Amino acid sequence: MQYFFLKILLYGLSYLPFGILYRISDLLFLLAYYVTKYRREVVSNNLKMAFPEKSDKERQSIERRFYRHLCDLLVEALKGVSMSENQLRKRMKFLSPEVVEHIAQSGKGTLIIASHYGNFEWTNSCIDFHAGDVPTYTIYHKLKNPAMDRLMREVRSRWGTQLLSKEEAFRGAVKALKGLCMMGFVSDQSPSRRKQLYFSNFLGLPTAMHEGAAMLAVGRNVPAYFADVRKLKRGHYCCRLLPIPSHTFAQNKDIHGFTDYHAQLLEAVIQEEPAYWLWSHRRWKHQPESNKTSAH
């Protein structure tokens, strides 16, 4: 019953026009930024660490624009539940059809390195329906609420992508990449605490990085692309797939070099327009042991 209630509610709201949804977003911004101050301290601290050279006024401007973008993302994700392919094509321009054609002709499994920049939900959907006959996969984090988990799995697979749970991600990716496919990995999620973490220099800070994609690309010489997403204006984005020279890193068995390479691509995007990255997550909660020692 909970599942059906949530589905009716979610789909009902998703049919609201963009004009109304963006007015809702404006209201959410006022509530999140001024009233509840949702993760304001986390966002502010992240911006201070990443941009110490900027003035308080500059960082506050980025912060406000980020919260407006975050609220837009919420209503855009809601709209994505029922958006038609034509609507999505209009609002999410895909600039690399030749890359997909090349992947299809190669017959090889290929990695797509994505991030939490721009509209990552629409990016996933956009790549899915441009993939044509090329199978697509993405990593899925199971939600605690069974009804919401079932609903979100339906929404995220509506354009054909196959979801791999976090627990089965690496094993499932190895199997899928043996044949033709496009395998999506999100590069900027903070990894769980393990004894060994690799810290890349990202936004001037030692940043713990997932290296599952790098191990696949370098260890198995798998082709890889970086999903370069840009926000053009409110409700309009574009995505271009940029090649990563994984063959060179594979020859040198350089897993860290592969990770640094796509981290630098994302950093360049963020430096150009920082407001559209997901600053509300604790990206630097892990620090190298040397930093902890020096702090004491």
C-alpha positions as CSV (number, residue, x, y, z in Angstrom):
1,M,0.0,0.0,0.0
2,Q,2.8,2.4,0.8
3,Y,4.4,1.7,-2.6
4,F,1.2,2.4,-4.5
5,F,0.5,5.6,-2.5
6,L,4.0,6.9,-3.1
7,K,3.8,6.0,-6.8
8,I,0.5,7.9,-7.3
9,L,1.9,10.9,-5.4
10,L,5.2,11.0,-7.2
11,Y,3.7,10.6,-10.7
12,G,0.9,13.0,-9.9
13,L,3.4,15.7,-8.9
14,S,5.7,15.0,-11.9
15,Y,3.0,16.0,-14.3
16,L,3.0,19.5,-13.0
17,P,4.3,22.0,-15.6
18,F,8.0,23.2,-15.3
19,G,6.8,26.7,-14.5
20,I,4.9,25.5,-11.3
21,L,7.7,23.2,-10.3
22,Y,10.3,26.0,-10.5
23,R,8.1,28.2,-8.3
24,I,8.1,25.3,-5.8
25,S,11.9,25.2,-6.1
26,D,12.0,28.9,-5.3
27,L,10.0,28.2,-2.1
28,L,12.2,25.2,-1.2
29,F,15.3,27.5,-1.6
30,L,13.9,29.9,1.0
31,L,13.1,27.1,3.4
32,A,16.4,25.2,2.9
33,Y,18.7,28.2,2.9
34,Y,17.1,30.6,5.4
35,V,14.8,28.6,7.6
36,T,16.1,25.0,8.1
37,K,19.6,25.9,7.0
38,Y,20.0,22.4,5.5
39,R,23.7,21.4,5.7
40,R,24.7,25.1,5.6
41,E,27.7,24.4,7.8
42,V,28.9,21.5,5.6
43,V,28.6,23.5,2.4
44,S,30.3,26.6,3.9
45,N,33.2,24.5,5.3
46,N,33.6,22.7,2.0
47,L,33.8,26.0,0.0
48,K,36.3,27.5,2.5
49,M,38.5,24.4,2.1
50,A,38.2,24.3,-1.7
51,F,38.5,28.1,-2.4
52,P,40.6,29.7,0.4
53,E,41.7,32.4,-2.1
54,K,38.1,33.6,-2.6
55,S,36.5,36.3,-0.4
56,D,33.7,35.6,2.0
57,K,31.3,37.5,-0.3
58,E,32.4,35.3,-3.3
59,R,31.9,32.1,-1.4
60,Q,28.5,33.2,-0.1
61,S,27.5,33.9,-3.7
62,I,28.5,30.4,-4.7
63,E,26.7,29.0,-1.7
64,R,23.4,30.7,-2.5
65,R,23.6,29.7,-6.2
66,F,24.3,26.1,-5.1
67,Y,21.2,26.0,-2.9
68,R,19.1,27.3,-5.8
69,H,20.6,24.7,-8.1
70,L,20.0,21.9,-5.5
71,C,16.4,22.8,-5.1
72,D,16.0,22.9,-8.9
73,L,17.6,19.4,-9.0
74,L,14.9,18.1,-6.6
75,V,12.0,19.3,-8.8
76,E,13.8,18.2,-12.0
77,A,14.3,14.7,-10.6
78,L,10.6,14.7,-9.8
79,K,9.8,15.8,-13.4
80,G,12.1,13.1,-14.7
81,V,9.7,10.5,-13.4
82,S,7.3,11.2,-16.3
83,M,9.2,13.2,-18.8
84,S,9.0,12.0,-22.4
85,E,12.0,11.3,-24.5
86,N,11.4,14.5,-26.6
87,Q,11.2,16.6,-23.4
88,L,14.5,15.1,-22.2
89,R,16.2,15.5,-25.5
90,K,15.2,19.2,-25.5
91,R,16.5,19.9,-22.0
92,M,19.5,17.5,-21.9
93,K,21.6,17.9,-25.1
94,F,23.9,14.9,-25.8
95,L,26.9,16.1,-27.8
96,S,28.7,12.8,-28.4
97,P,26.6,10.5,-30.6
98,E,29.7,9.6,-32.5
99,V,31.2,8.1,-29.3
100,V,28.3,5.8,-28.8
101,E,28.5,4.8,-32.4
102,H,32.2,4.0,-32.0
103,I,31.5,2.0,-28.8
104,A,28.7,0.0,-30.6
105,Q,31.0,-0.8,-33.5
106,S,33.9,-1.8,-31.2
107,G,31.8,-4.4,-29.5
108,K,33.7,-3.7,-26.3
109,G,32.6,-2.9,-22.7
110,T,33.3,0.7,-21.9
111,L,33.4,2.7,-18.7
112,I,31.6,6.0,-18.3
113,I,33.0,8.1,-15.4
114,A,30.3,10.4,-14.1
115,S,30.0,12.8,-11.2
116,H,27.6,14.8,-9.1
117,Y,27.8,17.8,-11.3
118,G,24.9,19.5,-13.1
119,N,21.9,17.2,-13.3
120,F,23.2,13.7,-12.8
121,E,19.8,12.0,-12.9
122,W,19.0,13.4,-16.3
123,T,22.5,12.7,-17.5
124,N,22.0,9.0,-16.7
125,S,18.7,8.9,-18.5
126,C,20.1,10.9,-21.5
127,I,23.0,8.4,-22.0
128,D,20.6,5.5,-21.6
129,F,18.3,6.4,-24.5
130,H,21.2,7.6,-26.7
131,A,22.9,4.2,-26.2
132,G,20.5,2.5,-28.6
133,D,21.3,-1.2,-28.6
134,V,24.3,-0.9,-26.4
135,P,23.4,-2.3,-22.9
136,T,23.9,0.3,-20.1
137,Y,24.6,-0.3,-16.4
138,T,24.8,1.9,-13.4
139,I,25.6,1.4,-9.7
140,Y,22.6,1.7,-7.3
141,H,22.6,2.4,-3.6
142,K,19.7,0.5,-2.0
143,L,17.4,2.7,0.1
144,K,16.3,1.6,3.6
145,N,12.6,2.1,2.9
146,P,11.5,-0.9,0.7
147,A,8.6,0.9,-0.9
148,M,10.8,3.9,-1.9
149,D,13.6,1.6,-3.0
150,R,11.3,-0.3,-5.3
151,L,9.9,2.9,-6.8
152,M,13.3,4.5,-7.3
153,R,14.6,1.4,-9.0
154,E,11.7,1.6,-11.5
155,V,12.3,5.3,-12.1
156,R,16.1,4.9,-12.7
157,S,15.7,2.0,-15.0
158,R,12.8,3.4,-17.1
159,W,15.1,4.1,-20.1
160,G,16.6,0.6,-20.0
161,T,19.7,0.9,-17.7
162,Q,20.4,-2.2,-15.6
163,L,21.1,-1.5,-11.9
164,L,23.9,-3.1,-10.0
165,S,23.7,-2.9,-6.2
166,K,26.7,-1.4,-4.4
167,E,27.5,-4.9,-3.0
168,E,27.6,-6.6,-6.4
169,A,29.0,-3.6,-8.4
170,F,32.6,-4.7,-9.0
171,R,31.8,-8.4,-9.7
172,G,28.9,-7.4,-11.9
173,A,31.0,-4.9,-13.8
174,V,33.7,-7.4,-14.5
175,K,31.1,-9.8,-16.0
176,A,29.3,-7.1,-18.0
177,L,32.5,-5.5,-19.4
178,K,33.4,-8.8,-21.1
179,G,30.9,-7.9,-23.7
180,L,29.5,-4.8,-25.3
181,C,28.1,-2.4,-22.7
182,M,28.4,1.1,-21.2
183,M,29.2,0.9,-17.5
184,G,28.6,4.0,-15.4
185,F,30.7,4.8,-12.3
186,V,30.2,7.9,-10.1
187,S,33.7,9.2,-9.4
188,D,33.1,11.7,-6.6
189,Q,31.4,9.7,-3.9
190,S,33.4,9.6,-0.7
191,P,34.6,5.9,-0.3
192,S,34.0,4.0,2.9
193,R,36.8,4.0,5.4
194,R,39.3,1.2,4.7
195,K,42.8,0.6,5.8
196,Q,44.1,1.7,2.4
197,L,42.6,4.7,0.6
198,Y,44.1,6.6,-2.3
199,F,44.2,10.3,-1.9
200,S,44.3,12.4,-5.1
201,N,45.1,16.1,-5.2
202,F,41.6,17.5,-5.9
203,L,40.7,21.1,-5.6
204,G,44.0,21.6,-3.8
205,L,43.1,19.1,-1.1
206,P,44.1,15.4,-0.5
207,T,40.8,13.7,-1.4
208,A,40.0,10.0,-1.0
209,M,38.9,8.5,-4.3
210,H,37.1,5.4,-5.4
211,E,39.4,3.3,-7.6
212,G,37.1,0.6,-8.7
213,A,36.7,2.1,-12.2
214,A,40.5,2.6,-12.4
215,M,41.2,-1.0,-11.5
216,L,38.9,-2.1,-14.3
217,A,40.2,0.3,-16.8
218,V,43.9,-0.3,-16.1
219,G,43.8,-3.9,-14.9
220,R,41.7,-5.1,-17.8
221,N,42.5,-2.4,-20.4
222,V,38.9,-1.2,-20.7
223,P,38.2,2.0,-22.7
224,A,36.8,4.9,-20.6
225,Y,35.2,8.3,-21.1
226,F,34.4,11.1,-18.7
227,A,30.9,12.6,-18.8
228,D,31.5,16.3,-19.0
229,V,28.1,17.9,-18.0
230,R,27.4,21.6,-18.1
231,K,24.4,23.7,-17.0
232,L,23.4,26.0,-19.9
233,K,20.5,27.7,-18.1
234,R,17.8,26.8,-15.7
235,G,16.4,23.4,-16.7
236,H,18.8,23.0,-19.6
237,Y,22.0,21.0,-19.7
238,C,24.4,19.3,-22.1
239,C,26.7,16.3,-21.8
240,R,29.8,15.5,-23.8
241,L,31.9,12.2,-23.4
242,L,35.6,13.0,-23.2
243,P,38.1,10.1,-23.9
244,I,40.4,9.0,-21.0
245,P,43.7,7.5,-22.3
246,S,43.1,4.3,-20.3
247,H,45.3,2.2,-22.7
248,T,48.3,4.4,-21.8
249,F,47.6,4.0,-18.1
250,A,47.1,0.2,-18.6
251,Q,50.5,-0.1,-20.3
252,N,52.1,1.6,-17.3
253,K,49.9,-0.3,-14.8
254,D,49.2,3.2,-13.4
255,I,45.9,2.9,-11.5
256,H,46.5,6.1,-9.5
257,G,47.3,8.0,-12.7
258,F,44.0,7.1,-14.2
259,T,42.2,8.3,-11.1
260,D,44.1,11.6,-11.0
261,Y,43.3,12.1,-14.7
262,H,39.5,12.0,-14.4
263,A,39.7,13.9,-11.1
264,Q,41.5,16.7,-12.9
265,L,38.8,16.7,-15.6
266,L,36.1,17.2,-13.0
267,E,38.1,19.8,-11.1
268,A,38.4,21.9,-14.3
269,V,34.6,21.8,-14.6
270,I,34.1,22.8,-11.0
271,Q,36.6,25.6,-11.2
272,E,34.8,27.1,-14.2
273,E,31.4,27.1,-12.4
274,P,31.5,25.8,-8.9
275,A,27.8,26.3,-7.9
276,Y,26.6,23.2,-9.8
277,W,28.6,20.6,-7.9
278,L,27.1,18.7,-4.9
279,W,28.7,20.7,-2.0
280,S,26.3,19.3,0.6
281,H,28.1,16.0,1.0
282,R,31.1,15.6,3.3
283,R,33.7,15.1,0.5
284,W,36.7,15.4,2.8
285,K,35.6,13.4,5.8
286,H,38.6,11.1,5.3
287,Q,42.1,12.5,5.6
288,P,45.6,10.9,5.1
289,E,47.1,9.5,8.3
290,S,50.0,12.0,7.9
291,N,47.5,14.9,8.1
292,K,45.9,13.5,11.2
293,T,49.3,13.1,12.9
294,S,50.4,16.7,12.0
295,A,47.0,18.0,13.3
296,H,47.8,16.6,16.7
